[in-house]
Amino acid sequence: MAKTVPTRQCIGCGEKKEKRELIRVVRDTEGNYSLDATGRKNGRGAYLCPNADCLAKAWKRKGIDSSFKEAVPASVYEQLKGEFETLGYNK
């Protein structure tokens, strides 16, 4: 019997991919947002492709806002953009 591979949808481009191919955006219990490359941090999560274009699309389409069911300030997008660059996902 074949093992099923978990898939998730990118909040930027909308493509479904394997969970391990995506990066998780996490909101912790204190309301702080961060990237979770390991997929193991506690908190509510949404998934992005590992490129800056999908982050820009998620910002333009308010993908993070709808995933977390709250208005996310522009400063959070700038913080996530900085984390993308730090982790080397600026393709």
Residue pairs with C-beta under 8 A, 6 or more apart in sequence:
5 18
5 19
6 18
6 19
7 16
7 17
7 18
7 19
8 16
8 17
8 18
8 19
8 22
8 47
9 15
9 16
9 47
10 16
10 17
10 22
10 47
10 48
10 49
10 54
10 58
11 25
11 46
11 47
11 48
11 54
11 58
11 63
11 64
11 66
11 67
12 48
12 49
12 53
12 54
12 55
12 56
12 57
12 58
12 61
12 63
13 49
13 53
13 54
13 57
15 49
17 49
19 39
19 47
20 39
21 49
21 50
22 47
22 48
22 49
22 50
23 35
23 36
23 37
23 47
23 48
23 49
23 50
23 87
23 89
24 35
24 36
24 37
24 39
24 41
24 45
24 46
24 47
24 48
25 33
25 34
25 35
25 36
25 45
25 46
25 47
25 48
25 64
25 67
25 80
26 33
26 34
26 35
26 36
26 41
26 42
26 43
26 44
26 45
27 33
27 43
27 44
27 45
27 68
28 34
28 41
28 42
28 43
29 42
29 43
33 64
33 72
33 76
33 79
33 80
34 41
34 79
34 80
34 83
35 80
35 83
35 84
35 87
36 45
37 87
39 45
44 68
46 63
46 64
46 67
46 68
48 54
48 55
48 58
50 89
50 91
51 89
51 90
51 91
52 81
52 84
52 85
52 89
52 90
52 91
53 91
55 77
55 80
55 81
55 84
57 63
58 64
59 77
64 72
64 76
64 77
65 71
65 72
84 90
